[in-house]
Amino acid sequence: ILYFQKHIFKRYSLVGIMQFCLSMTVIRWLIVFLLPSNILALFIAQSLHAFSFALFHSASIFYLFDKYKNKQLAQYFYLGISFGLGSFLGASLSGILYGKWLF
């Protein structure tokens, strides 16, 4: 997904991508609920999770980069809200360590 995201975002709207991710998540949870002992079904459910997570994450970052002028601060905020304090501190530390080479 991360490799093809440029082409996906040119073709589809952000709202459509988010709705698609949400529907894939619903399908994934239904598969896990209905077939908890089927290994193939669980593998498919995990594949859907990887696909929808990568697409949702890319869409979120794309939205923030499009809307906010201070891109580093917007990404710090996104990481802090979506992934928690550990990711927020890791992103902040990488910003301090890498500084001008980050973007």
C-alpha positions as CSV (number, residue, x, y, z in Angstrom):
1,I,0.0,0.0,0.0
2,L,2.7,2.4,0.9
3,Y,4.3,1.9,-2.5
4,F,1.1,2.5,-4.4
5,Q,-0.4,5.2,-2.2
6,K,0.4,8.0,-4.7
7,H,-1.7,6.4,-7.4
8,I,-4.5,5.5,-5.0
9,F,-4.8,9.1,-3.6
10,K,-4.9,10.5,-7.2
11,R,-7.8,8.2,-8.1
12,Y,-10.0,8.1,-5.0
13,S,-11.1,10.7,-2.4
14,L,-9.9,10.7,1.2
15,V,-13.4,10.2,2.4
16,G,-13.9,7.2,0.1
17,I,-10.6,5.7,1.2
18,M,-11.6,6.1,4.9
19,Q,-15.0,4.5,4.3
20,F,-13.3,1.6,2.5
21,C,-10.9,1.1,5.4
22,L,-13.8,1.1,7.9
23,S,-15.8,-1.4,5.8
24,M,-12.7,-3.7,5.6
25,T,-12.3,-3.4,9.4
26,V,-16.0,-4.5,9.9
27,I,-15.5,-7.4,7.5
28,R,-12.3,-8.4,9.4
29,W,-14.1,-8.4,12.8
30,L,-17.0,-10.4,11.3
31,I,-14.5,-13.0,10.0
32,V,-12.8,-13.2,13.4
33,F,-16.2,-13.5,15.2
34,L,-17.7,-16.1,12.9
35,L,-14.7,-18.3,12.2
36,P,-12.4,-18.1,15.2
37,S,-10.9,-21.6,14.7
38,N,-10.4,-21.4,11.0
39,I,-6.7,-20.7,10.4
40,L,-7.2,-19.7,6.7
41,A,-10.0,-17.3,7.7
42,L,-7.8,-15.7,10.4
43,F,-4.9,-15.3,8.0
44,I,-7.3,-13.5,5.6
45,A,-8.6,-11.4,8.5
46,Q,-5.0,-10.4,9.4
47,S,-4.2,-9.6,5.8
48,L,-7.3,-7.3,5.7
49,H,-6.0,-5.7,8.9
50,A,-2.6,-5.0,7.4
51,F,-4.1,-3.6,4.2
52,S,-6.7,-1.4,5.9
53,F,-4.2,-0.1,8.6
54,A,-1.6,0.9,6.0
55,L,-4.2,2.6,3.8
56,F,-5.8,4.4,6.8
57,H,-2.5,5.5,8.1
58,S,-1.4,6.8,4.7
59,A,-4.7,8.7,4.3
60,S,-4.4,10.3,7.8
61,I,-0.8,11.5,7.1
62,F,-1.8,12.7,3.7
63,Y,-4.7,14.7,5.2
64,L,-2.5,16.3,7.8
65,F,0.2,17.2,5.3
66,D,-2.5,18.8,3.1
67,K,-4.2,20.8,5.9
68,Y,-1.5,22.0,8.2
69,K,1.4,24.3,7.5
70,N,3.6,22.9,10.3
71,K,3.9,19.3,9.0
72,Q,6.2,18.1,11.8
73,L,3.9,19.3,14.6
74,A,0.9,17.8,12.8
75,Q,2.6,14.4,12.5
76,Y,3.7,14.6,16.2
77,F,0.1,15.3,17.2
78,Y,-1.2,12.4,15.0
79,L,1.3,10.0,16.4
80,G,0.5,11.1,20.0
81,I,-3.3,10.7,19.5
82,S,-3.3,7.5,17.4
83,F,-0.4,5.5,18.8
84,G,0.1,6.8,22.3
85,L,2.8,8.4,24.4
86,G,5.5,6.0,23.4
87,S,5.2,6.8,19.7
88,F,4.9,10.5,20.4
89,L,8.1,10.4,22.4
90,G,9.8,8.3,19.7
91,A,8.8,10.7,17.0
92,S,9.9,13.6,19.1
93,L,13.3,12.0,19.8
94,S,13.8,11.2,16.1
95,G,13.0,14.8,15.4
96,I,15.7,15.9,17.9
97,L,18.2,13.4,16.6
98,Y,17.7,13.8,12.9
99,G,16.5,17.4,12.9
100,K,16.8,19.0,9.4
101,W,17.1,15.6,7.6
102,L,13.6,14.5,8.8
103,F,11.6,16.1,6.0
